[in-house]
């Protein structure tokens, strides 16, 4: 009977169910206090459970976006701002003006900077992280760019 508890505990450990394994190891050690293997496995399992609980305790959710709650509509552009105004959509006229302003050491209004960052964020989040392609068997595929240091 104890072998069954021991084997189940080992199996639980292998499938990362440390809490369940801990219960079974404790049962084995309680019924066979001189079993060195069971004591060793119990100690290892207790360490794993403590580590998992520690990481769970310090885990934080993703920080909210700085753009969350940002009310762009309430931001007022000063009448003195002489640059091209950015409405809802980016225009070539605005881009040209922005580039010229940067070349001359000028800035764009912070509302426009926020609009640009939020638009880029939306594009990036909507972009797929993996692209699947079908390549002909006799074709040659060349991958250019960083593939995570490989």
N, C-alpha and C positions, 0 to 999 in steps of 0.2 A: 504494500500500500504506500509506503514512504517513497519507493522508487517512482511511483506514478506522480506524486507531488513534486519530487525533484525534477523529473523529466518535463512536467508541465511548466514548472518555473523556468527551466532553461529555455523552453520553447517561447514562453511569454517574453523573456529577455531578448530573444532573437527577433521577435516581431515588435520590439520597442513598447511592450506593455509592462513597464517596470513595476508599477504599483501592484498589478496582479501577481507578478513574479515574486514580489516581496512577501505577499501573504503566504504563498506556497513555501518559500524558503523558511519563513518563520515557523510554519507548521512542522517542517522537517527537522529544524533545529530543536524545537520544543520536544518532539517525540524521540529524537536521537541526538542528545546534547554533545556526544563525543564524536560526531561525524565532522571531521575536519573540512572535507570538501563542501559540505552544506554550510558550515560557518563561514568559509572563505567566500562562497557565492553570495551568502546573505550580506556580508560586509560590502562586497562589490555592488550589489543591487541597492543597498542603502545609500551608497555614494551617488549612484546614478539618479535615484529618486530625489536626493537632496539637490543635486546639480540641476535637474529638470525643474524642481520647485523654485530654486534660486533664479533661473533664467525666466521663468514665468512671472516671478515677483518683480523683476526689473524691466520686463518687457513693456514698451510703450507703443501706443498706436502711432501710425504715421501722423506727423505734425500737420495741422491744417494748412492749406495753401495760404500764402500771404495775400493772394488775390481774393480769397473767400471773404465775403462781406464788404468788399471794396465797391463803393457806389460811384462809378465813373460819371454817371449822369449829373451828380451833384457837384462835380468839380468844375469850377468856372475858369475859363481862359481869360486872362487879363486883356483889356482893350489894347494895351501897349504891345502885345505879342504881334510881331510883324511877319511871322512865318505863315506858310500855307496851313490851313486848318485841315485836320483829319476828322472826317465824319465817321461813319460806320465801316466803310471799306477803304482799304489802302489804294491810293491812286499813284500813277507814275509822277504826277506833278508834286505830290507830297514827298515821294522818295527823292526826287531830284533836289527839292528844296532842303530836305533834311541833310542830304549829303553835302550840299553847298554850305549849309549852316555849320556842320561839323568841320569842314575844311577851314572855315573862317573863325573857328574857336567858339562858336555859338552853340546853344543847346536847344533842344525841343522842349515843349512843355511836358511836365511830368505826367499829365493825363495821357498824352500821346505815347509816352514810354510805357505806361501801364497797358494801354490798349495793344501795343505791339507785343509785349511779353505775354499777355493773356491769349492773343491770337496764335502766337507761336506754340504756347503750351497746349492749346486745343489741337493744333495740327499734330504735334508730337505724340500726344496721348491717343489720338485716333489712328495713328500710323501702326501697322502691324509690326510685331517684334520679330516675326519670322516670315520669310517669303518663300513659298514653295514654287519650284520651277521644274518643268520637264525638259530634259536635255536629250537630244537624239543620241543613240548609242555610239555613232561614229563621229559625233561632234566633240570639240574640245572646249572646256570651260576654264576660264582664267578668273580667279577671285582676286580682286585688288582691294587693299585696305587691311585694317587691323582685324584679326580674328582672335581677339583676346590674348594677344601675346604669342600666338602659335604661328 
